[in-house]
């Protein structure tokens, strides 16, 4: 790679890049005072842009906008161009010197400053020791425009992801209470369902097969045979990157009953008490690895020809099931589900034809959710690359065809 040409840029020590402003404790609100709704958004140091809301008129910051909020503990950087109230814990507020910096460029430049992670210790002193690159104002504005365009693409994908996820929740409820035939409803142990649907115990139509307690001292650094643990079942998604544990390849022959295959349904049985981080259900897809079923995970196998596995999968994700599942958990520090208690839970049984139709609707939404997740990841990667390269002059904004980037983003979001 050629040496970046920053000869026409200057670099300014951070303390000289900002102006003093009158923002202090009078503008801050405690976390315990933040509400779910209100007239004014609260911006704190957390990962989420908005922490909540408040009606505290006397605390509102409405002068000197736009401002940049820096998380002293978290190192999060936020650009705020609207009236807001400041979170009290670990927040620093900066007003960039607009004689030197375009405010949006300053925000992005601050995002690119690399500060070592000191945990929950403060990081502001480290920031004061850094310098901020300063191209001419015209280039600053163009860099900010490019990065802003990609950031808006990310935000749009995240918005569509939230909407589609909420739509799926609504459809789950609607389909498992009303079905697809427009029938009158009847009240049952799991709430209203179509009149023609039967209700039976889960244990009558499925087998719950528990995993094996594989010995940790038999694990190896890496192989194509991986243990599926509860942490890998995260929010109903299989994530094999979370604390992977591997075993020798011959374990598939030694423990064939505990080898998972595509289409298997598995559920986590243990989590933190008081939180719904257990009872996650995952459908195993087609993957290149050999997967072993660990203890405290149960495989759920239909044994009735009158029960579709796809229908079962989506029912296990529905509130009709989960609202009856969670109260069966036992334990103070850890919430443990019992397969014995699970067998007594109820499941609706439409006709097999309707069972096959209901998942088709939900699969469409799942594909949209996967699409928006992938697009968000693609744009986030593009943003990180552009941020670094533009802020270090590895590429210059004058060499970018901004209109072409805009067209590509629009095409991707419209597919």
N, C-alpha and C positions, 0 to 999 in steps of 0.2 A: 504493500500500500504506500502511496506517495505521502510525503510529509504534508500535513494540512497547512494551507496558506492563510495564516491569520495575521499577516503583516500589516493589514489595514485595520485591524481590531485593536482596541485597548482592553485592559483588564483592571477592574476597580475593586479595591478591598471592600468587603461586604459592609462594614460600618459606614462607609461613605456613599453607599447606594440608596440609603433610605432617609426619610425625613421624620422628625419627631412629630408625634400626634398625641392628642389628649384622649387616650383610651386606657381605662384602668378597671379597678374593681367595681366601680359604679356601673360598668357595662356588662359585668359578668353574672352568670346565673349558675347555681349549683346543679349538679346532675339530678339530684332528688327533686328539683323544681321544674324540670323539663316535662312538658306535656305532649300527648300524641297529636294535639291540634291546638291552634291558636293563631293570633294575628301575625306573629313574627317568627321566622325560622331561627333556630339556634345552631350556630356553627361551632363545633368543638374540635379536638385533636383526633377524633376517631376516624376509622376508615371510611365510614359513610359520610357523604357530603353534608347532609342535614341530620343533626342529632335528634331533632324534635322541634317543639314550638313553645311559645310563651305569649302572654298578654301584657308583659311588663313594659309598658310604654316608656318609663323613665330610664330603661336600660338600653334602648335601641341605639345602634350606631348607624347614622345616616349621612354623616359628613365625611369628607375626604375620600369618598369612594372613587375608584375601586381600591380594595385593600387585599393584602395577601396574608392568610393565616397559616402559621407554622406550628405543628405539634411538637412541643419541646421533648416529649417522651417518645412519640410515635414517628417523628420525622415526616408526617404527612404535610403536604402543601396544598392549600386551597385558594382559589381566586374568587373573591366575593365582590359583586358589583351591585348589590341590592341591600336595603336596610335589614339589619340582623342584630341578634344578641349573641354575645360571646360565651362559650362554655368556660367555666372557671378553672378547670384543671389543665395545667400544662399548655396553655395557648399563648402564642406570641403574635402580635399583629404588626404588619409592616406596611408603610406607605412608600412605594418606590419614588425616588427622585425623578420626576417626569422631565426634568431638563436633561437627564442622562439616559433614561430608559422608557421605552414603551411599557406600560404596566403589564400587559399580557405577556410580552417577551420576558420581562423580569420574573413573572410567575413560572414560566417554562424553564428559564435559566436556573431558578432555584430548585426546580424538580430534578435537574440534571446534576446538582451538586451531590457528590458522593460523601456521605457521612457514615462512619463505622457504627454498627448497631451496638449501643451500650445498654440494651435492655430497657428497663423502665427508668434509667438514669436520664438526666437532661442532656440535650444535644446542642442547645443554642450557643454555648461557648465555642463549640467546634465550628459552628457556622460562622461566627465572627472572625475566625482565622482564615476563611476562604476568600477567594476573589471571584467576581462575576464578569464574564466576557462581555464586551461592549462593541458590537458592530455599529455602523452608522444607523441613524434612526429609520431610514427607509428599509434597510435590510432587516432590522429588528421587526418592523411591522410585517414584512413579508414572511419571515420565519414564523411569527406568531400566527399568521393567517393559515399557513400550511398545517402547523400542528393543531390549530383550532379545528380545521376541517376534519382531520382524522379523529380528534377527540369527540367531535359531534357524531361521527359515524359510530364510535364505540357506544356513546350514550344512547343513540337510536336503537342499536341492537340490544342493549340492556333494557331499554323501555319495552321493546317488542317481546323480549324474553319474559319480563315480568307479566305483561298482559297475557301472553300465551299460557304461562304457568297458571295464572289465576283462572283463565278460561278452562283449562284442563280440570282444575279443582271443581269448578261449577258443573262441568259435564259429568265428572265422576259422580257427584251427588245426584244430578238429574237422572242419569241413566240407571243408577241403582235404586232409585225411588220411583221412577215413572216408566222405565223401560223404553221400548221403541214402538209399541203398538197402540199407544193412546188409550190404554185400558183404565177403568176405574181402579182406585187403590184400596187396599185393606191395611189395617194397622197390625203390626207384628212385633216380636221381641226386638227387632233391629230397626223399627220404625215403619213408615209406610212403604209398601211395595205393590206392584200390579196384582190384581186379584188372582190371576192364573198362576203366579209364582208360588212354588212350594218353599218351605223353610225347613232346613235340616241342620243337624250338628256337623261341624267341620270334620270331626273324627269319623263320621260315617262315610265320607266321600274322599278323604285323603289319608295318606300315611305320613307321619312326621318322623323323619330319620335324622338323629343327632350326629354331629361330627365326632372326631377322634382327638384324644389328647396327645398329639405328637410331641415327642421329647425335644426340648430345645437343644440339648447337647448333641443331637443327631443332625442339626441343621448345618448347611455349608454356605460359603460366601455368595455363590451364584450358581444357578442352573436353570433349566427350562421347566422345572417342577416347583411350583410356588404354593405356599399355604395361604388359603383364604381365611382371614381373620375378621373379627367384628369391625375393626377400623377400616377394612377395605369395603365395607358396605356403607357408604356414606351418602345419606339423603337419597336412598334408593338407586344409587349408581355404584357400579363396581369400579373401584379405583385401586389398581394393583401397585400404584407408586407409593402408597402410604405405608411406611415401615415394612418393606417386603422381607419375608423369610423364605429361604429356599431349602429344598431337600434333595438328596440324590435321585437320579433318574429312575432307579429301580424301585422307588417307593410306589410307583404306579402299579407295579406287579405285586408288591408286598401288601398293599392296602387297596385292592381294587374297589371295594365297597365304598371307599371314601373319595374316589376320583369323580369330579364333577364333569358333566357333559353339556354341550349346548342345549339350551331350552330348560335346564333345571331351574327351579325356583328355590331360593334360599333366603332365610330370615335371621337377623341377629336377635339374640335372646337376652343380652345383658347390656346395660348402659348406666348412666349416672342417674341416681334417683331424683325425681322431680323434673327431669327434662325428657323430652320425647326424642332421645338419641338412641333408642333401641326399637326393635320391631321394624327395622328397615328391610324391605323385600327387594331382591334383585333377581332379574332373569339373566342367566349366564348366556352370553352370546358366543359367536364363533371366534375363538382366539387361538393363537399358536402355542400357548403354554399348556402344560398339564397342571390342573388345579386340584388341590387337596382340601377337603372339608374339615375345618377345625372344630374343636369343642365349642359349645355355646353358640353354635350356628346350626340351624335345622334345615334340612331339605324337605320340601313339601311336595309330595307326589300324589296326583289324583289317582284314585283306584276305581272310580265309577265311570262307566262309559257315558253317563249323563252329565259329566262335568268337564267342560272345556278348560284346558290349562291356561289359555289366554284370558278367559273370563275370570278364572281363579286369581291370576296375577293382578288384574286390575281391581278386583274386589279387595284383595289384601292391601291395596293402597288407599282404599276409600275410607271416609270418615265413619261410614256405617260399621266397618270392621274395627278401625283403630280406636274409636270411642268406647268400644267394648273390650278391646285388647288391653289398653293401658291400665285400667283399674285392676286387672288381674296380676300385675307385677308386684313382687314382694322384695323387701330389703330396704334398709335405711340409707346406707352409703351407696349401694348399687341396686339398681332396679333389675330384677331377674324375672323373666317370663318362664312359666311352666308349660311344658308341652301337654301335660295332663289338663291344665285349665284351658289351654287353647283348643283342645279337642271338643270341649263343651260349648264353644262359641258357635253362633248360628251363621249360616250362609244361605242366601237365596238361590233358588234353582229354577230359572226360566227354562223354556224348551231349549234343546241343544242348538236349534237353528238361531234363536235369539242370542244365545250365549256366544255364538260365532260372529254375529253381526255387531254386538256392542263393542268389542275390542277394535273393530275396524275404524270406528269414529275416533277412538282415543289414540290409535296408532298414528293417525294423521297429525294430531296435535303433538305427539312425541317427536315426529319428524321435524315439525316446525321448531320445537324447543331445541332439538339437537342442532338444527341449522343456525339458529340465532346464537347459541353457545359457541359454535365453531367460528362464526363470523366475528363475534366479539373477541375471541382469542386471536384471530388473524389481525384484526385492526389494532389490538393492544400490542401485539408484537411489532407491527409496522410503526406504531407510535413510539415505542421504546427505541427502535432503531433510528428513526428520523430525529428524535429528540437528541440522542447522543451525537449523531453525525452532523446535524445542523449546528449544535452548540459547540462543536469542536472544529467546525469548518472542514470536516472531511468531505462534505458535499456543500455546495453553495446554493442558496435558494434561487439564484439567477439561472442555474442549470436545470431546474426542475420545471416540468410542464404541469403546472397546477391544474389547468383545465382537464388534462388527461386523467389525473388522479381523481378529480371530482366525478368524471364520467364512470370510471371503474367502480368507485364506491357506490354510486347510484345503481349501476347495473347489478352489483352483488346484492344490494338490499332489496332489489325488486324481484329477484328470482324466486 
